[in-house]
Amino acid sequence: MFHPLRVSAVEQLTDDAVAVTFAVEPELRETFRHTPGQHIALRRTVDGEEIRRTYSICAPAAEGAELRVGIRLVDGGEFSTYALKELAVGDTVDVMEPTGRFVLAPRAGQFAAIVGGSGITPVLSIAATLLACEPQSGFTLIRSDRTVASTMFLDEVADLKDRWPDRFQLVTALSREEQQSGLPSGRLDQDRLTGLLPALLPVADIDGWFLCGPFGLVQGAERALRGLGVDRSRIHQEIFHVDDGTAPAATAQAPAPAHSTLTATLDGRSGNWPVREGDSLLETVLRARADAPYACKGGVCGTCRAFLVSGEVRMDRNYALEPEETEEGYVLACQSHPLTPEVELDFDR
């Protein structure tokens, strides 16, 4: 569900990124209470067309914490262009309640993150909350950016280092600029991470790895960790960009039935509708239920996750669900097409 929230602050982070803070009225504070790592969807309508985009919450998750997100300009991005060039304090934006499973509830242990660019956004919330709430914890942040000038949340990360010097370790790599100290310039690819990680920290003793950023970085980091013996259950991923040429093409289309019917349960109400040729299951539900959950429609955010009760589907892309979730039977409705005459989804599970 969306709620109109007033913009209370717009802060310039870099030439192409801002942090936007929303004022949350007392009656909505519980609604917008978030787990570190979650994101929100923002909505606006332009010339009768609804635009939705998801952005991760960068603020710590604590009592009375603010609702703050980081937004980086994307070439041709309608919402990011609006946020950087037009959005101002006092404006009202429709905001969906926090969601997402790229999260870490504070607990004792040693944790690490490998992030690229705006992938720092959810990890900032995760690290700040963990260090503040759990004294028996430590966090290592390995971040990759193009240049110092393009690096988001420099001050916030520096503050973590100052406040918890014994529990927070920061390693920075720049791909297009040399540093006076630290790692040599260059991308953090699989080969580089395979050699680098064991020299930085005891890889096998890390209780959870959080990978966030462009597809190529996340994929390379996962392969490096798996090659170093890290169990899949300890690796958590969130993809921010899949259009950099490194993502695989959509899966080949499997034969679909001539006619298929979708039954879906949402907010305790069920209905069934015919699936039009070429439509995804999300598009089928949206024709009758405008309240169906979605944000990106690109298989990235996971907002449209649903449980496949019966039937078979083909998912074109999946950058949001963990392997354990797909094994349990969850699918992304925006990427799913029927492979059987009858398909049933449950959005409430």
C-alpha positions in Angstrom: 0.0 0.0 0.0 1.2 3.5 -0.9 1.1 6.5 1.5 1.7 10.1 0.6 4.8 11.3 2.5 6.2 14.8 2.6 9.9 15.3 1.6 11.7 16.8 4.6 15.2 16.9 3.1 17.1 16.5 -0.2 20.9 16.3 0.2 23.4 16.3 -2.6 25.8 13.4 -2.1 27.7 13.5 -5.4 27.2 15.2 -8.8 24.8 12.4 -9.7 23.3 11.2 -6.4 21.1 12.6 -3.7 19.7 11.4 -0.3 16.0 12.0 0.1 14.4 12.0 3.6 10.6 11.6 4.1 8.7 12.9 7.1 6.7 10.0 8.7 3.7 11.0 10.7 3.3 9.4 14.2 0.3 7.2 13.0 2.5 5.7 10.2 5.7 5.1 12.1 5.0 1.5 12.8 4.0 1.0 9.1 7.3 2.4 8.0 9.5 0.7 10.6 12.1 -1.3 8.6 14.5 -4.1 9.0 18.1 -3.1 8.0 18.5 -3.7 4.3 14.9 -3.2 3.1 13.8 -0.9 0.4 10.7 1.2 -0.5 9.0 1.9 -3.8 8.3 5.4 -4.8 5.5 6.3 -7.2 4.6 9.3 -9.4 2.3 9.8 -12.4 3.5 11.6 -15.6 1.1 12.3 -18.4 -1.3 9.6 -17.1 1.5 7.0 -16.8 2.4 5.5 -13.5 6.1 5.3 -12.7 7.4 3.2 -9.8 11.0 2.8 -8.7 12.5 1.0 -5.7 15.3 2.6 -3.5 17.0 1.1 -0.5 16.7 2.7 2.9 20.1 4.0 4.1 19.1 5.1 7.6 19.7 2.8 10.6 16.7 0.9 11.8 16.0 2.2 15.3 13.2 3.7 17.3 12.3 7.1 15.8 14.7 6.6 12.9 14.2 8.7 9.8 13.1 7.3 6.4 16.0 8.1 4.1 17.0 6.7 0.7 19.8 7.2 -1.7 19.0 7.9 -5.3 21.6 7.8 -8.1 21.0 9.2 -11.6 20.4 6.6 -14.2 20.8 7.4 -17.9 17.2 7.9 -19.2 15.8 7.2 -15.7 12.5 9.1 -15.4 12.3 8.9 -11.6 16.0 9.5 -10.8 16.1 12.5 -13.1 13.1 13.9 -11.4 14.6 13.3 -8.0 17.9 15.0 -8.8 16.6 17.9 -10.8 13.1 18.7 -9.5 12.2 17.1 -6.2 12.3 19.6 -3.3 11.5 19.9 0.4 7.8 20.1 0.9 6.9 18.0 -2.1 4.7 14.9 -1.6 5.6 11.5 -2.9 3.6 8.2 -2.8 5.7 5.7 -0.8 5.1 2.0 -0.4 5.7 0.2 2.9 9.2 -1.2 3.4 9.8 -4.7 1.9 12.7 -6.9 0.8 14.7 -9.8 2.1 18.3 -8.5 1.7 18.3 -8.0 5.5 20.3 -8.6 8.7 18.5 -8.3 12.0 21.3 -7.4 14.5 22.9 -10.4 16.2 26.3 -11.4 17.5 28.8 -12.4 14.8 31.2 -11.2 12.2 29.7 -10.0 8.9 31.1 -8.6 5.6 29.8 -6.8 2.5 31.1 -6.3 -1.0 29.4 -3.4 -2.7 29.7 -1.4 -5.8 28.4 2.2 -6.4 24.9 2.8 -5.0 25.0 -0.8 -3.6 26.3 0.9 -0.4 22.8 2.2 0.4 21.2 -0.9 2.1 24.5 -2.0 3.5 25.0 1.3 5.3 21.7 0.7 7.1 22.8 -2.9 7.9 26.2 -2.0 9.2 25.1 1.1 11.2 22.3 -0.8 12.9 24.4 -3.9 13.7 27.3 -1.9 15.2 24.9 0.3 17.3 22.7 -2.5 18.6 25.0 -5.5 19.0 28.3 -5.0 20.9 29.4 -8.6 20.1 29.6 -8.0 16.4 32.0 -6.8 13.7 31.6 -5.6 10.1 34.0 -5.5 7.2 33.0 -3.3 4.2 34.7 -3.7 0.9 33.4 -1.1 -1.5 34.1 -0.4 -5.2 33.5 3.0 -6.8 34.7 4.8 -9.9 36.3 7.8 -8.2 36.3 9.5 -4.8 34.0 12.2 -6.1 31.5 9.6 -7.2 31.4 7.8 -3.9 28.1 8.0 -2.1 27.8 8.3 1.7 31.5 9.1 2.3 30.8 11.0 5.6 28.4 8.3 6.9 30.9 5.5 6.3 33.8 7.6 7.8 31.6 8.1 10.9 31.2 4.3 11.3 35.0 4.0 11.2 35.5 6.7 13.8 32.8 5.4 16.2 33.8 1.7 16.1 37.4 1.5 15.0 37.9 -1.9 16.6 34.7 -3.4 15.1 34.4 -1.8 11.6 36.9 -2.4 8.8 36.8 -0.4 5.6 38.5 -1.4 2.3 38.1 0.9 -0.7 38.8 0.2 -4.4 38.6 2.8 -7.1 38.2 1.6 -10.7 39.2 4.9 -12.4 41.4 6.7 -10.0 44.6 5.9 -8.1 44.6 6.2 -4.3 47.5 7.3 -2.1 46.9 4.4 0.2 44.8 1.2 0.0 44.2 -1.0 -3.0 45.5 -0.3 -6.5 42.9 0.9 -8.9 40.8 -1.5 -10.9 37.6 -3.5 -10.8 36.9 -6.0 -8.1 36.3 -9.0 -10.3 36.3 -12.7 -9.4 40.0 -13.3 -9.8 41.0 -10.2 -7.8 38.6 -11.0 -5.0 39.7 -14.6 -4.8 43.2 -13.4 -4.0 42.2 -10.4 -1.9 39.6 -11.7 0.5 41.8 -14.2 2.4 44.4 -11.5 2.9 41.8 -9.2 4.5 39.8 -11.3 6.8 39.2 -14.9 7.9 36.8 -15.8 5.1 35.5 -19.0 6.7 34.7 -17.3 10.0 32.3 -14.7 8.5 28.7 -15.4 9.6 27.1 -13.6 6.6 28.2 -12.0 3.4 26.2 -9.2 1.8 26.8 -8.5 -1.9 25.1 -5.5 -3.5 25.5 -3.5 -6.7 25.8 -4.1 -10.4 25.2 -7.7 -11.7 28.8 -8.2 -12.8 30.3 -7.3 -9.4 27.8 -9.4 -7.4 28.2 -12.4 -9.7 32.0 -12.2 -9.5 31.9 -11.8 -5.7 29.6 -14.8 -5.3 31.8 -17.0 -7.5 34.9 -15.9 -5.6 33.3 -16.7 -2.2 32.0 -20.1 -3.4 35.4 -20.9 -4.7 36.9 -20.1 -1.3 34.5 -22.6 0.3 31.8 -20.2 1.7 28.4 -22.0 2.0 25.7 -20.7 -0.2 23.4 -20.1 2.8 25.8 -17.4 4.1 25.8 -15.4 0.9 23.0 -12.8 0.4 22.7 -10.8 -2.8 20.8 -7.8 -4.1 21.3 -6.7 -7.7 21.0 -2.9 -8.5 21.8 -2.8 -12.2 21.3 -5.5 -14.9 21.8 -3.4 -18.0 25.6 -3.2 -18.1 26.1 -6.0 -20.6 27.1 -8.6 -18.0 23.7 -10.1 -17.3 22.6 -13.2 -19.1 19.9 -13.0 -21.6 16.3 -14.1 -20.7 15.8 -17.8 -20.7 14.6 -19.4 -23.9 10.9 -19.5 -24.2 9.3 -22.9 -23.4 6.1 -23.9 -25.1 3.0 -22.3 -23.5 -0.5 -23.7 -23.5 -3.0 -22.3 -25.9 -5.2 -21.1 -23.1 -4.3 -20.7 -19.4 -6.2 -19.5 -16.3 -4.6 -17.9 -13.3 -6.0 -18.1 -9.8 -4.4 -15.7 -7.4 -4.9 -14.9 -3.7 -4.1 -11.4 -2.5 -4.9 -9.8 0.8 -7.2 -12.7 1.6 -9.3 -12.4 -1.6 -9.1 -14.8 -4.5 -10.0 -14.5 -8.1 -9.3 -16.2 -11.4 -8.6 -14.7 -14.8 -7.6 -15.8 -18.3 -3.9 -15.2 -19.1 -3.5 -13.2 -22.4 -0.9 -14.4 -24.8 2.5 -12.9 -23.9 1.3 -11.4 -20.6 3.1 -12.1 -17.4 1.1 -13.4 -14.4 1.5 -10.0 -12.7 0.0 -8.2 -15.7 -2.9 -10.7 -15.6 -3.6 -9.9 -11.9 -3.2 -6.1 -12.4 -6.0 -6.1 -15.0 -8.4 -6.9 -12.2 -6.5 -6.0 -9.0 -4.7 -2.6 -9.1 -3.4 -3.3 -5.6 -1.2 -6.2 -6.8 2.3 -5.6 -5.4 5.1 -4.6 -7.8 7.7 -1.9 -8.3 10.4 -2.6 -10.9 8.8 -5.2 -13.2 12.3 -6.2 -14.1 12.9 -9.2 -11.8 15.2 -7.1 -9.5 13.3 -5.8 -6.5 11.3 -8.9 -5.5 8.2 -6.9 -4.5 5.9 -9.2 -6.6 7.1 -12.4 -5.0 4.4 -15.0 -4.8 4.1 -18.7 -3.8 3.3 -21.1 -6.7 0.5 -23.2 -5.2 0.0 -25.3 -8.3 0.8 -25.5 -12.0 4.1 -24.7 -13.7 5.6 -21.4 -14.8 8.6 -20.0 -16.7 10.5 -17.2 -15.1 12.3 -15.0 -17.7 14.7 -13.4 -15.2 15.4 -13.7 -11.5 17.7 -11.3 -9.7 15.7 -11.0 -6.5 15.0 -14.5 -5.1 17.5 -16.5 -3.2 18.0 -20.1 -4.4 16.3 -21.3 -1.2 13.2 -19.3 -2.1 12.8 -20.7 -5.6 13.4 -24.2 -4.2 10.5 -23.6 -1.7 8.2 -22.6 -4.6 8.4 -18.9 -4.7 8.4 -17.0 -8.1 8.5 -13.4 -9.3 5.0 -12.7 -10.8 6.4 -10.0 -13.1 8.7 -12.5 -14.8 6.4 -15.6 -14.8 4.5 -17.1 -17.7 2.2 -20.1 -17.5 3.4 -23.5 -18.8 0.2 -25.4 -17.7 -3.5 -24.6 -18.4 -4.1 -23.9 -14.7 -1.7 -21.9 -12.5 -2.4 -20.7 -8.9 -0.4 -18.1 -7.0 -0.6 -16.9 -3.4 0.8 -13.4 -2.7 -0.1 -13.6 1.0 2.3 -16.5 1.9 
